[in-house]
Amino acid sequence: MNQALLETWAESDTLTDVKSEQVRIIFASTPTSLFTILLSSSILAGVLWEVIAHPTIIIWFALTNLLSVIRLYLYYQFKKLPLEGPLSNIWHHRAISTSIASGITWGAGGFLLFPEQSMVHQVFLAFMIGGMCAGAITTLSAIPLAVRGFVIVALTPVILKFNLIETDISLEMTIMSVLFMLMILVSAQRLNQTILESLQGRRQRELAERTIRRQAHFDELTDLPNRRLFLTNLRQEMAKAERHRRFGAVFFIDLDRFKSVNDSLGHAVGDELLVEVAHKIAGRLRQEDSIARLGGDEFVVLLPEVGEDQEAAGSHASTIADEIRKLFVTPFIIQDHDIHLTISIGIALFPTEVSAEDLLKYADVAMYRAKSDGRDSVRLFSDEMQEAVNQQRIIEKGLRQALVNDEFELYYQGQYDDDNQLVGAETLLRWNHPDQGVVAPGVFIDIAEQTGLVVPIGEWVLRSACEHLARLEADLVIAVNVSPRQFSDPVFVENLKQILLETSVNPKKLKLEITENLAMANIEHTIETMNLLKRLGISFSIDDFGTGYSSLNYLNRLPVDELKIDQSFVRNVSTSADHAIIVDTIIILAQQLNLKIVAEGIETDKELEYLKSRQCKYFQGYLFARPVPFDQFSESIA
């Protein structure tokens, strides 16, 4: 993270130093104390002028106020120090030593100015010194040694004098003076405890506030800035780049196949790997550059200055990004595991007319292009990608309007057995766009997933499918696709139960299709959710089987009823040996696990004949029926 931002954070993160605040409390009361000393010493000298030798009074008065002058000088020196933050120990020592020295002057006064022949003047002297000690409680109690030192050295000489003179009440005066000193010390101790509790409470509040602020701005695992702090820094650098007419760059870095590390080696190894990745990337950056973790396996880097013109900036930024990418050629060694890792990097340049948030999205788009081009590569955001972003925004806006304007429609494609009998159907979402006509889900479903719109859209699909199912007289099972984001929604199960209740549909007629990647994303949550719905009678199918990464062990644990062979394998199965081997393997696997097998995307008789020869019993594709709206589908089976 750049030095300026670190310094700004450090300034706002200063904690109360209890010891230093104790010193500040004492020095803050110095003017009041010195004025009181000057006034009290003047009154005392005037009252005792007739009963004590004048040279003694003058010397005592001069020494007492000379010390006050020294304390005043120290006060003005102290005023030049910062109002917050820790102080040097020397100021703590000065606060104690000057307090005790002031007590000594008053103790000397109690001894040298004690009028042995005048009881009235003795009482007045004791009253003045006692008053100074009482005042010391309020000004010096912040530091126990300071107030104790002052009180003890100020009162002890008077107590001794009372004990030494031979009068009728000398013993009583001595006892009363001792009790008064003890009372003063106890009161000072209590006040000191109150001050300490106040300062410590203030420090604890500041610690809590600092923790909250740090959690709000820093990633807990890597201790890097998070998205919020990074965007704050990015906005500042974008403004500077605009003023100084120079270009900066943002890198969006994603670890390739990091999830497989977590799944195979555990999250502890994965977390340690993320920390090492952060260190490796940060080690390549300059002092003025910044790195942050957005979450998961995503990191971002900010380079405030990479060139004077766009072409040079793009070339320089790409070179730096490629150097970072090459750092990952060397494997990581985490807990005795050699981990080979690659990264994909997207670059976006600034200044630009878009916001910091949108600039980050541009870098994200470029990163995904790097992934789609084979991973372990660097891509610079381009006009072509800009057009894709604009199109994505248009689609996102259109999807929101489609939900409000009821522009979605369900199509149904029949599923048939080996006797060519209709046994079920799959729902397929279509968007009746007001300008573009019927839009297939392949155009918009990924954007819906990214934006979270897939959750309300998915709920609409489930409700519509159940409403249609309730109107069907035929005994068919209707399959509905469920997206990963929708399936992981905490209220998914309850919402589906409510839909079934409201539509009075038999749950046994509903089948949910999930992908391998969805099933494996959080296997325990997937199994738990599936079991909850299986108890209702709902069945499950794994869609596009063979295109994901599910293991046989996990597949055996999933309460699934059916596998659907992806159409990419079915296509040309009769002429492609590779496709045929994959299809044969999936069919054998399903038979071994007692799972129903459905081949989708069948378009030719040869494909159908091949699948039947391999004991595949259920089929779906254009060879049998094309997807049609519900009304047309229901009429065709009436």
Residue pairs with C-beta under 8 A, 6 or more apart in sequence:
1 224
1 225
1 233
1 290
1 291
1 292
2 233
2 287
2 288
2 289
2 290
2 302
2 304
3 287
3 288
5 225
5 229
5 233
5 290
9 217
12 213
13 210
13 213
13 214
14 84
14 85
15 203
15 206
15 207
15 210
16 199
16 202
16 203
16 206
17 85
17 86
17 87
18 196
18 199
18 200
18 203
19 86
19 87
19 92
20 85
20 86
20 87
20 91
20 92
21 142
21 199
22 92
22 95
22 142
22 143
22 195
22 199
23 87
23 91
23 92
23 95
23 142
23 143
24 87
25 142
25 195
26 95
26 99
26 139
26 140
26 142
26 143
26 146
27 74
27 75
27 78
27 91
27 95
29 138
29 139
29 140
30 71
30 72
30 74
30 75
31 72
31 75
32 139
33 71
33 102
33 135
33 139
34 68
34 71
34 72
34 75
36 132
36 135
37 64
37 65
37 68
37 102
37 132
38 65
38 68
40 128
40 131
40 132
41 60
41 61
41 64
41 65
41 109
42 61
43 128
44 109
44 113
44 124
44 125
44 128
45 57
45 60
45 61
47 121
47 124
48 57
48 113
48 115
48 121
48 125
49 57
51 115
51 117
51 118
51 121
52 112
52 113
52 115
56 112
56 113
57 113
60 105
60 108
60 109
60 112
60 113
63 105
63 108
64 105
64 106
64 109
67 98
67 101
67 102
67 105
68 102
70 98
71 98
71 102
74 94
74 98
78 91
81 87
81 91
92 143
95 143
95 146
96 143
96 145
96 146
96 149
99 136
99 140
99 143
99 146
99 147
99 149
99 150
100 146
100 149
100 150
100 153
102 150
103 136
103 149
103 150
103 151
103 152
103 153
103 154
104 153
104 154
106 129
106 132
106 150
106 153
106 154
107 153
107 154
107 155
107 156
107 157
107 158
108 157
109 125
109 129
110 125
110 126
110 129
110 154
110 155
110 157
110 158
110 161
111 157
111 158
111 160
111 161
113 125
114 122
114 125
114 157
114 158
114 161
115 121
115 122
115 125
116 122
116 161
116 165
119 167
122 161
122 162
122 173
125 158
126 158
126 162
126 173
126 177
129 154
129 155
129 158
130 155
130 180
130 184
132 154
133 150
133 151
133 154
133 155
133 181
133 184
134 184
136 147
136 150
136 151
136 154
136 184
136 188
137 147
137 184
137 187
137 188
137 191
138 191
140 146
140 147
140 150
140 188
141 147
141 188
141 191
141 192
141 195
142 192
142 195
143 192
144 188
144 189
144 192
147 188
147 192
148 185
148 188
151 181
151 184
151 185
151 188
152 181
152 185
155 177
155 180
155 181
155 184
156 181
158 177
159 174
159 177
159 178
159 181
162 170
162 173
162 174
162 177
163 170
163 171
163 174
164 170
167 173
216 226
216 228
217 225
217 226
217 228
217 229
218 224
218 225
218 226
218 229
219 225
219 226
219 292
219 293
219 295
221 271
221 274
221 275
221 293
222 274
222 275
222 278
222 293
224 278
224 282
224 291
224 292
224 293
224 299
225 233
225 290
225 291
225 292
225 293
226 292
226 293
226 294
226 295
227 292
227 294
227 295
229 292
230 290
230 292
230 294
230 300
230 302
231 356
231 357
231 360
233 290
233 302
234 250
234 302
234 356
234 359
234 360
235 356
237 248
237 302
237 304
237 350
238 248
238 350
238 351
238 352
238 356
238 359
240 304
241 247
241 248
241 304
241 305
241 350
241 351
242 351
245 308
246 305
246 307
246 308
247 305
247 306
247 307
247 308
247 309
247 310
247 312
247 313
247 349
247 350
247 351
248 302
248 303
248 304
248 305
248 306
248 313
248 349
248 350
248 351
249 302
249 303
249 306
249 313
249 317
249 320
249 347
249 348
249 349
249 350
250 300
250 301
250 302
250 303
250 347
250 348
250 349
250 350
250 359
250 360
250 362
250 363
251 300
251 301
251 302
251 303
251 317
251 321
251 324
251 345
251 346
251 347
251 363
252 298
252 300
252 345
252 346
252 347
252 348
252 360
252 363
252 364
252 366
252 367
253 281
253 298
253 299
253 300
253 301
253 324
253 343
253 344
253 345
253 367
254 297
254 298
254 299
254 343
254 344
254 345
254 367
254 371
255 277
255 297
255 341
255 342
255 343
256 341
256 342
256 343
256 344
256 371
256 375
256 376
257 342
257 375
258 270
258 273
258 296
258 297
258 341
259 297
260 549
261 269
261 270
261 273
261 339
261 341
262 269
262 270
263 520
265 334
265 335
265 337
265 339
268 335
269 334
269 335
269 337
269 339
272 334
272 335
273 332
273 334
273 339
273 341
274 293
274 297
276 332
276 334
277 299
277 332
277 341
278 291
278 293
278 299
280 327
280 328
281 291
281 299
281 301
281 324
281 327
282 291
284 320
284 323
284 324
284 327
285 291
285 301
285 303
286 303
288 304
288 305
289 301
289 302
289 303
289 304
290 301
290 302
291 299
291 300
291 301
291 302
292 299
292 300
292 301
292 302
293 299
293 300
294 300
300 360
300 363
301 324
303 317
303 320
306 312
306 313
306 316
306 317
306 320
306 349
307 313
307 314
307 315
307 316
307 317
310 349
313 349
314 347
314 349
314 380
317 347
317 349
317 380
318 347
318 378
318 380
321 345
321 347
321 378
322 378
324 343
324 345
325 342
325 343
325 345
325 376
325 377
325 378
328 341
328 342
328 343
331 338
331 339
331 340
331 341
332 338
332 339
332 341
333 339
342 375
342 376
343 376
344 367
344 370
344 371
344 375
344 376
344 377
344 378
344 379
345 367
345 370
345 377
345 378
345 379
346 362
346 363
346 364
346 365
346 366
346 367
346 368
346 369
346 370
346 378
346 379
346 380
346 381
347 363
347 366
347 378
347 379
347 380
347 381
348 359
348 360
348 362
348 363
348 366
348 380
348 381
349 380
349 381
350 359
352 359
354 362
361 389
362 381
362 385
362 386
362 389
363 381
365 381
365 385
365 388
365 389
366 379
366 380
366 381
366 382
366 385
367 379
369 379
369 385
370 377
370 378
370 379
373 379
392 447
395 443
395 444
395 447
396 447
396 451
396 453
398 431
398 433
398 444
399 431
399 444
399 447
399 448
399 451
399 453
399 457
400 453
401 407
402 408
402 431
402 433
403 453
403 456
403 457
403 460
405 434
407 431
407 432
407 433
407 434
408 429
408 430
408 431
408 432
408 457
408 460
408 461
408 464
409 429
409 430
409 431
409 432
409 629
409 630
410 427
410 428
410 429
410 430
410 461
410 464
410 465
410 468
410 629
410 630
411 427
411 428
411 429
411 430
411 627
411 628
411 629
411 630
411 633
412 425
412 426
412 427
412 428
412 468
412 478
412 627
412 628
412 629
412 630
412 633
413 425
413 426
413 428
413 620
413 625
413 626
413 627
413 628
414 422
414 424
414 425
414 620
414 624
414 625
414 633
415 422
415 423
415 424
415 425
415 426
415 479
415 598
415 618
415 619
415 620
416 422
416 423
416 618
416 619
416 620
416 624
416 625
417 423
417 617
417 618
417 619
418 612
418 616
418 617
418 618
418 619
420 624
422 474
422 476
422 637
423 476
423 477
423 618
424 476
424 477
424 478
424 479
424 511
425 476
425 478
425 479
425 633
426 478
426 479
426 480
426 481
426 513
426 600
426 620
427 461
427 465
427 478
427 479
427 480
427 481
428 441
428 627
429 441
429 445
429 457
429 461
429 481
430 438
430 439
430 440
430 441
430 627
431 438
431 439
431 441
431 443
431 444
432 438
432 439
433 439
445 454
445 483
447 453
448 454
448 457
448 483
449 483
449 484
449 485
452 485
454 483
454 485
454 486
455 483
455 485
455 486
455 489
458 482
458 483
458 486
459 486
459 495
459 499
461 480
461 481
462 480
462 482
462 495
462 496
462 499
463 499
463 503
465 478
465 480
465 510
466 499
466 500
466 503
466 505
466 510
467 503
468 478
468 630
468 634
469 478
469 503
469 505
469 509
469 510
470 503
470 504
470 505
471 634
472 478
472 634
472 637
473 638
474 637
475 509
476 509
476 637
477 508
477 509
477 510
477 511
477 539
478 509
478 510
478 511
479 511
479 512
479 513
479 541
480 510
480 511
480 512
480 513
481 512
481 513
481 514
481 543
482 512
482 513
482 514
482 518
483 518
484 515
484 517
484 518
484 521
486 492
487 514
487 518
487 526
487 529
488 521
488 522
488 525
489 495
492 529
493 529
493 532
493 533
496 533
496 538
497 536
500 507
500 510
500 536
506 537
507 533
507 536
507 537
507 538
508 537
508 538
508 539
510 538
510 539
511 538
511 539
511 540
511 541
511 561
511 562
512 533
512 538
512 539
512 540
512 541
513 540
513 541
513 542
513 543
513 564
514 526
514 540
514 541
514 542
514 543
515 542
515 543
515 544
515 547
515 548
516 542
516 544
516 545
516 547
516 548
516 549
516 550
517 548
517 549
518 526
519 526
519 542
519 548
519 550
519 554
519 558
519 560
520 526
520 548
520 549
520 550
520 551
520 554
523 554
523 557
526 558
527 557
527 558
527 559
530 540
530 558
530 559
530 560
531 559
533 540
534 540
534 559
539 561
539 562
540 558
540 559
540 560
540 561
540 562
541 560
541 561
541 562
541 563
541 564
541 596
541 598
542 550
542 555
542 558
542 560
542 562
542 563
542 564
543 564
543 566
544 564
544 566
545 563
545 564
545 565
545 566
545 586
546 565
546 566
546 569
546 582
546 586
547 566
547 568
552 589
555 593
556 593
560 595
561 595
561 596
562 595
562 596
562 597
562 598
563 586
563 589
563 590
563 595
563 596
563 597
563 598
564 597
564 598
564 599
564 600
564 620
565 583
565 586
565 587
565 597
565 598
565 599
565 600
565 616
566 600
566 601
567 600
567 601
567 602
567 621
568 601
569 579
569 582
569 583
569 586
570 579
570 583
570 599
570 600
570 601
570 602
570 607
570 611
570 621
571 579
571 601
571 603
571 607
572 579
572 607
573 579
573 580
573 583
573 607
573 610
573 611
574 580
574 604
574 606
574 607
574 609
574 610
575 606
580 610
583 599
583 610
583 611
583 614
584 614
586 597
587 597
587 614
587 615
587 616
590 596
590 597
591 597
591 615
596 617
596 618
597 616
597 617
597 618
598 618
598 619
598 620
599 607
599 611
599 616
599 618
599 619
599 620
599 621
600 619
600 620
600 621
601 620
601 621
602 608
602 611
602 619
602 620
602 621
602 622
602 623
602 624
603 621
603 622
603 623
604 623
605 623
607 621
607 623
608 619
608 623
611 619
625 636
628 636
